[in-house]
Amino acid sequence: MDADDRPSGEGNPPAKAGGRSRSTRDFTVARAHAEADETLAAILAAAAASFREHGFAAASIDDMARRLGATKGLVYHYYRSKNELFLDVCQQGMAIDFAAVEGPASSRDRAVTRLRVMAEAHLTTMLQHIDFQHAILQAVARHLGGPATGSEGERLAEVIAARDRYEMLFRRTLAEAVAEEDLAGGTNASLTGKAFLSVLNAPVFWYREQPNETEADRSALVRELALFALRGAGAGEAIIEEEFGS
């Protein structure tokens, strides 16, 4: 009998019992990756909260596991050390910041409008992810305390370099707004930039979410701080009115 005359399925290898199609296997793999990503995100969030509450030295894998409602073995499945986890928390924090600000920074709006939107995006992100922002602050303190060595030093340097690039987005946009004469700026551009960023980063030192705090409460805080920062950078009342309204 020719192959073309065989009954349907004859001559083909039998399907394995319990076998799954490629699409089913692909879905299973994708779901496993998604679950792993969710677990990793949960670990980073728990670690960020622990580092914020206790500081790097006192934070423990046990405390992070408790926040997760898991065993510390789960954390060690992803991370070999607390330091490795800390640096990932910092890098995740910087990724969150860039994701919020890069879009407004590259828009075609005039510079002062971009600066206002960037400031509001940064402040909103800071309030939503304050634990990650606090970890970045700790990383800066460690960097200023003395150079680290080896792979730890390299990764810490990467965090600091990312932070510098992030701040440069604001410094550059602020300088453009001064050049467009929408901000008065000052005789010392570096000092103006530092003061502007100090206002935007201030919540990391004092913000604590309050009971019954609403989205409207946070939006009002964001607006007030952004307005204060732009006014401090030299925005006149006409610009304030245009950017923030009455």
Secondary structure, DSSP 8 states (H G I E B T S, - for coil): --GGGS-TTTTS----TT---HHHHHHHHHHHHHHHHHHHHHHHHHHHHHHHHHHHHH--HHHHHHHHTS-HHHHHHH-S-HHHHHHHHHHHHHHHHHHHHHHHHTSSS-HHHHHHHHHHHHHHHHHHTHHHHHHHHHHHHHHHT----HHHHHHHHHHHHHHHHHHHHHHHHHHHHHHTTSS---S-HHHHHHHHHHHHHTHHHH----TT--HHHHHHHHHHHHHHHHHHTT--HHHHHHHH--
